[in-house]
Amino acid sequence: MNQSRRNFLASIAVAAALPPASFAEASAALRPAAALAQDPLRPQYHLLPARNWMNDPNGPIFWKGKYHMFFQYNPGGAIWGDMHWAHAVSEDMIHWKHLPVALAPTPGGPDADGVFSGTTFVKDGRVGMMFTGVRKPTPEEEVLRGSSLIESQCIAMADNDELTSFTKVKDAVIAAPPPQLQTNGFRDPSPWKQGDWWYTPIASGIAGAGGAILLYRSRDLRQWEFVHIFAQRQQWFEAYTPWDVWECPEFFPLGDRHVLIFSTYGKAFWQTGRFDAERLLFHPEQQGILDHGSFYAPKTQLDAHGNRILWGWIQEARSSAEYDAAGWSGMMSLPRVLTMANDGTLRYRVADEALALRKLERSAAGADATTVKLENCCGEALYRVHRGDKAFRLVLRGDRTNDIWMTVSYDPAHSEQIQLDYRPFETASGGTSEVRLHVDGSVVEIIVDGQIAWSRRFYYKGAQQAALLKWEGDAASLLEAKWWQMKPISADRLTT
């Protein structure tokens, strides 16, 4: 069951009516580490906490020679609630060490009931965080604002270069949305510096119109003024709901254009186009979906080489009762390098740092590559296929189950398309396609021709299985297959 924060926020009014208690008290008892380590569905080379719930990546940053990842985290259980910012550090974006929680709610503060998503920034040689704090309203506020949760924008500054201690600015720096707008949601700041000004988009929705992104500016990161509506729902969204909020917006340059990303309706979207820096207007020219599967609330960062890296929250696709019982929920995607094609569309590839995990390389072609086996569901496979006049299908399944976890197929009647789980996608790569799959525990991240991304969750019962990739159909269309086992990033599946 895919769930975004929009669903959770919609249910807070119900939760607020319950007796005062942490959201986490509804979760199952914390599972012991041994049980978590033995869970075959836990990934072995994706980032996730040792236990409990995680969601959005927050403020990934390369700082003083190390990569820091912060993310939404519930320290008390495997269900959503009691939002903190967890913290992990890495030298290569692949191998991670968990550090103490970076941000926790402050009793009586603007974030008393949750530290929601945001972004890191650097000012005067010091790392800061701009994030959304949430608290329950007073009875008067609830009547005035018609909301069961007060969202405001807050700032915390790092006390050291290890980013292990932060001091919060006491009061919210943007306390409320513009009074002239009737908004749904007000969260997820993502500041950038331009000239003498700081700017930040903020996620929102306009009543009767749908998702929108508000633009603010400040000279000192403390006093902010509303500029205008930076982006909002256009015709390519055919419908909206009262809860439509364009969550987790981020705006950045890439190549000779700018990119706007945001999340809504359970998917992460992108727009590329031209930015008028004088009038602060964005003119989108192309648009699409960053990942068509279980992938939400992405954030980006620059790596040590200046590449734009995309991270996303890979959600669960099972019931809350199941992941509550498992004792963990969610994971971070692998780091993906974003580039801009000449036509203004985005291209993706898993960062080269992941290559260090490969071992036991094998390769074959045609009939010799009809079955590829990845032990313990922990491997990578690369297929080069010919889209000609013969149909084919690549099936991902377990070695002890008849369940099909994922399919990649081709129908010569639609030679310009590749189908993922029978959903067609156009690919502009001529008659040859490259299909890259990273299989890990209960997820497969697929990228086709660098243009189409799909994060697919799969689950099975019982003991550890191997992943099988079965080629069906025309063997001559399989030009080459390469596959590797992947080295786990920890000895016990706890990725610590």
ZAMARGU-4260 file (C-alpha; in steps of 0.2 Angstrom, whole numbers, plus 5000, padded with zeros to 4 digits):
<rodrens>
0) 5000/5000/5000 | 5009/5016/4994 | 5007/5030/5006 | 5012/5048/5005 | 5013/5061/5019
5) 4997/5069/5011 | 4988/5053/5017 | 4995/5054/5034 | 4991/5073/5036 | 4973/5069/5031
10) 4971/5057/5045 | 4979/5068/5059 | 4962/5075/5063 | 4957/5057/5068 | 4973/5054/5078
15) 4971/5070/5087 | 4955/5064/5094 | 4964/5049/5103 | 4970/5050/5120 | 4987/5060/5121
20) 5001/5048/5117 | 5015/5046/5104 | 5010/5040/5087 | 5023/5026/5090 | 5013/5018/5104
25) 5001/5011/5091 | 5016/5001/5083 | 5020/4984/5087 | 5034/4980/5100 | 5051/4984/5094
30) 5058/4968/5086 | 5075/4962/5092 | 5090/4965/5081 | 5092/4947/5077 | 5075/4945/5070
35) 5078/4961/5059 | 5094/4954/5053 | 5086/4937/5048 | 5072/4945/5038 | 5076/4940/5020
40) 5065/4955/5013 | 5077/4968/5021 | 5089/4975/5008 | 5107/4973/5009 | 5115/4987/5000
45) 5101/5001/5001 | 5102/5014/5015 | 5088/5012/5029 | 5089/5013/5048 | 5092/4997/5058
50) 5073/4997/5063 | 5057/5007/5062 | 5049/5019/5050 | 5058/5030/5038 | 5052/5042/5024
55) 5058/5057/5014 | 5077/5061/5011 | 5081/5077/5019 | 5095/5089/5015 | 5108/5077/5008
60) 5125/5086/5007 | 5143/5083/5003 | 5153/5092/5017 | 5171/5092/5023 | 5174/5076/5012
65) 5159/5066/5018 | 5141/5063/5012 | 5128/5066/5025 | 5110/5060/5023 | 5096/5065/5034
70) 5079/5058/5033 | 5062/5057/5041 | 5062/5044/5055 | 5051/5038/5069 | 5062/5032/5083
75) 5047/5023/5092 | 5040/5011/5079 | 5038/5005/5061 | 5023/5016/5057 | 5022/5034/5053
80) 5023/5047/5067 | 5034/5057/5079 | 5044/5063/5065 | 5063/5066/5068 | 5078/5069/5057
85) 5089/5053/5057 | 5107/5055/5051 | 5119/5044/5042 | 5136/5048/5035 | 5146/5040/5021
90) 5162/5042/5011 | 5155/5035/4995 | 5136/5037/4995 | 5135/5018/4997 | 5142/5012/5013
95) 5134/5021/5028 | 5136/5023/5046 | 5121/5029/5057 | 5124/5043/5069 | 5113/5050/5083
100) 5096/5058/5078 | 5100/5076/5071 | 5084/5085/5075 | 5070/5080/5087 | 5054/5090/5091
105) 5055/5103/5104 | 5042/5104/5117 | 5033/5120/5116 | 5041/5125/5100 | 5035/5127/5082
110) 5040/5109/5079 | 5033/5102/5095 | 5023/5088/5086 | 5035/5084/5072 | 5051/5089/5062
115) 5045/5088/5044 | 5055/5088/5028 | 5067/5102/5022 | 5084/5105/5015 | 5102/5109/5021
120) 5111/5125/5016 | 5128/5133/5019 | 5130/5151/5025 | 5146/5159/5031 | 5155/5142/5031
125) 5142/5134/5042 | 5129/5121/5038 | 5111/5125/5042 | 5094/5116/5040 | 5078/5124/5035
130) 5063/5113/5039 | 5045/5112/5042 | 5040/5111/5060 | 5022/5106/5065 | 5012/5108/5081
135) 4994/5105/5086 | 4984/5122/5085 | 4976/5130/5099 | 4957/5130/5099 | 4956/5148/5092
140) 4969/5143/5079 | 4959/5128/5073 | 4944/5139/5071 | 4953/5153/5062 | 4964/5142/5051
145) 4953/5127/5049 | 4968/5115/5051 | 4972/5101/5063 | 4990/5105/5062 | 5000/5121/5061
150) 5015/5120/5049 | 5028/5133/5049 | 5046/5135/5042 | 5060/5134/5054 | 5079/5134/5054
155) 5093/5125/5064 | 5112/5128/5062 | 5126/5115/5064 | 5137/5117/5080 | 5151/5107/5072
160) 5158/5101/5055 | 5153/5083/5059 | 5135/5089/5059 | 5131/5080/5075 | 5124/5094/5085
165) 5112/5108/5079 | 5105/5124/5088 | 5087/5129/5082 | 5081/5146/5080 | 5068/5148/5093
170) 5054/5154/5083 | 5048/5150/5065 | 5056/5161/5052 | 5040/5159/5041 | 5025/5157/5053
175) 5011/5155/5041 | 5006/5155/5023 | 5001/5171/5014 | 4984/5177/5022 | 4977/5182/5005
180) 4978/5163/4999 | 4967/5149/5004 | 4980/5135/5005 | 4981/5117/5008 | 4998/5113/5016
185) 5013/5124/5019 | 5029/5114/5020 | 5045/5107/5013 | 5057/5122/5011 | 5072/5120/4999
190) 5082/5136/5000 | 5095/5142/4987 | 5106/5158/4986 | 5105/5170/4971 | 5115/5186/4972
195) 5111/5194/4988 | 5095/5185/4991 | 5090/5168/4998 | 5075/5160/4990 | 5064/5145/4994
200) 5050/5136/4986 | 5037/5130/4998 | 5025/5116/4995 | 5006/5120/4995 | 4990/5119/4986
205) 4977/5132/4982 | 4959/5129/4987 | 4949/5125/4971 | 4964/5125/4960 | 4976/5111/4966
210) 4994/5109/4969 | 5005/5124/4969 | 5023/5130/4974 | 5025/5147/4984 | 5041/5157/4982
215) 5049/5167/4996 | 5064/5177/4998 | 5076/5184/5012 | 5092/5193/5014 | 5097/5185/5030
220) 5087/5168/5031 | 5077/5176/5046 | 5065/5188/5038 | 5056/5181/5023 | 5043/5189/5011
225) 5031/5180/4999 | 5036/5184/4981 | 5022/5175/4971 | 5015/5158/4966 | 5030/5150/4957
230) 5022/5135/4949 | 5005/5127/4950 | 4994/5113/4942 | 4992/5115/4924 | 4982/5105/4911
235) 4993/5090/4912 | 4985/5086/4928 | 4967/5082/4924 | 4960/5082/4941 | 4964/5087/4959
240) 4958/5083/4976 | 4955/5095/4991 | 4972/5087/4998 | 4982/5090/4982 | 4998/5098/4988
245) 5014/5098/4977 | 5026/5091/4991 | 5045/5092/4992 | 5048/5105/4979 | 5066/5108/4973
250) 5073/5120/4960 | 5090/5119/4953 | 5101/5122/4937 | 5106/5107/4926 | 5115/5109/4910
255) 5108/5124/4900 | 5091/5123/4909 | 5083/5123/4926 | 5073/5109/4934 | 5059/5109/4946
260) 5054/5093/4955 | 5039/5090/4966 | 5028/5075/4972 | 5010/5073/4972 | 4997/5059/4968
265) 5010/5046/4975 | 5023/5050/4961 | 5038/5062/4959 | 5037/5074/4944 | 5049/5084/4935
270) 5048/5100/4924 | 5063/5107/4914 | 5063/5124/4906 | 5070/5142/4906 | 5072/5152/4922
275) 5070/5171/4921 | 5081/5176/4936 | 5076/5194/4935 | 5058/5192/4936 | 5059/5175/4946
280) 5048/5166/4933 | 5050/5148/4928 | 5045/5143/4910 | 5043/5124/4909 | 5046/5116/4892
285) 5046/5097/4896 | 5039/5087/4910 | 5038/5069/4916 | 5039/5057/4930 | 5055/5054/4939
290) 5051/5036/4944 | 5035/5026/4939 | 5035/5015/4954 | 5037/5016/4973 | 5047/5032/4974
295) 5042/5048/4982 | 5048/5064/4990 | 5065/5065/4981 | 5079/5077/4985 | 5095/5081/4976
300) 5113/5086/4980 | 5129/5089/4972 | 5142/5076/4974 | 5161/5078/4976 | 5163/5080/4957
305) 5149/5092/4954 | 5136/5079/4948 | 5118/5081/4952 | 5113/5066/4963 | 5095/5061/4965
310) 5088/5052/4980 | 5071/5046/4984 | 5061/5037/4997 | 5056/5019/4991 | 5040/5016/5000
315) 5032/5000/5005 | 5019/4992/4994 | 5012/4980/5008 | 5000/4984/5022 | 5004/4994/5037
320) 5000/4979/5048 | 5013/4969/5038 | 5027/4982/5039 | 5023/4986/5057 | 5025/4967/5061
325) 5041/4967/5052 | 5048/4981/5062 | 5055/4992/5048 | 5047/5001/5034 | 5055/5010/5018
330) 5072/5013/5012 | 5082/5025/5002 | 5085/5023/4983 | 5102/5021/4976 | 5110/5037/4971
335) 5106/5042/4954 | 5116/5054/4943 | 5104/5066/4934 | 5109/5074/4917 | 5100/5084/4904
340) 5097/5078/4886 | 5098/5090/4872 | 5079/5090/4870 | 5077/5095/4889 | 5072/5078/4895
345) 5081/5070/4910 | 5092/5055/4910 | 5097/5044/4925 | 5110/5032/4930 | 5115/5024/4946
350) 5131/5033/4952 | 5147/5024/4948 | 5151/5022/4967 | 5139/5007/4967 | 5151/4998/4955
355) 5162/4994/4970 | 5149/4982/4976 | 5150/4971/4961 | 5158/4953/4962 | 5157/4937/4952
360) 5154/4945/4935 | 5146/4934/4922 | 5140/4937/4904 | 5131/4928/4890 | 5120/4931/4875
365) 5106/4923/4866 | 5100/4906/4872 | 5115/4905/4884 | 5107/4919/4894 | 5089/4913/4896
370) 5091/4911/4915 | 5101/4923/4927 | 5102/4919/4945 | 5105/4932/4959 | 5108/4923/4975
375) 5099/4930/4991 | 5090/4943/4980 | 5106/4954/4980 | 5113/4958/4963 | 5113/4968/4947
380) 5110/4963/4929 | 5112/4973/4913 | 5103/4968/4897 | 5106/4974/4879 | 5091/4969/4869
385) 5086/4971/4851 | 5068/4978/4847 | 5065/4970/4830 | 5051/4960/4823 | 5050/4947/4837
390) 5042/4948/4854 | 5051/4945/4871 | 5048/4946/4889 | 5060/4946/4904 | 5052/4940/4920
395) 5059/4943/4938 | 5053/4930/4950 | 5060/4919/4965 | 5068/4902/4963 | 5055/4894/4975
400) 5039/4903/4969 | 5028/4904/4954 | 5024/4923/4958 | 5030/4935/4945 | 5038/4950/4954
405) 5041/4961/4938 | 5041/4960/4919 | 5050/4969/4905 | 5042/4965/4888 | 5042/4970/4870
410) 5029/4969/4857 | 5035/4972/4839 | 5018/4980/4835 | 5024/4995/4845 | 5042/4995/4841
415) 5045/5012/4849 | 5040/5005/4866 | 5046/4995/4881 | 5033/4988/4893 | 5036/4988/4912
420) 5023/4977/4920 | 5013/4979/4904 | 5013/4997/4905 | 5020/5005/4889 | 5034/5018/4889
425) 5042/5026/4873 | 5060/5025/4872 | 5070/5035/4859 | 5085/5024/4858 | 5083/5016/4840
430) 5082/4998/4839 | 5092/4993/4854 | 5088/4996/4872 | 5098/4994/4889 | 5089/4987/4904
435) 5098/4989/4920 | 5091/4981/4936 | 5097/4982/4954 | 5088/4968/4965 | 5090/4970/4983
440) 5079/4960/4996 | 5062/4966/4992 | 5065/4979/4979 | 5071/4981/4961 | 5076/4997/4954
445) 5075/4997/4935 | 5082/5010/4923 | 5078/5008/4904 | 5089/5018/4892 | 5093/5030/4905
450) 5075/5037/4902 | 5063/5027/4912 | 5065/5023/4930 | 5054/5010/4940 | 5056/5005/4958
455) 5046/4990/4961 | 5043/4981/4978 | 5040/4963/4979 | 5037/4951/4994 | 5037/4933/4997
460) 5034/4921/5012 | 5046/4910/5021 | 5065/4908/5019 | 5078/4917/5008 | 5075/4915/4990
465) 5086/4919/4975 | 5080/4930/4961 | 5078/4923/4944 | 5078/4933/4928 | 5070/4922/4915
470) 5071/4927/4896 | 5055/4922/4886 | 5053/4923/4868 | 5065/4927/4854 | 5083/4922/4860
475) 5091/4931/4846 | 5084/4948/4853 | 5095/4946/4868 | 5111/4953/4862 | 5120/4952/4879
480) 5117/4949/4897 | 5129/4954/4911 | 5126/4950/4930 | 5134/4952/4946 | 5132/4947/4964
485) 5132/4963/4975 | 5142/4964/4991 | 5132/4968/5006 | 5136/4985/5015 | 5135/4977/5032
490) 5137/4959/5039 | 5119/4958/5047 | 5107/4967/5035 | 5106/4982/5047 | 5116/4993/5036
495) 5125/5001/5050
</rodrens>
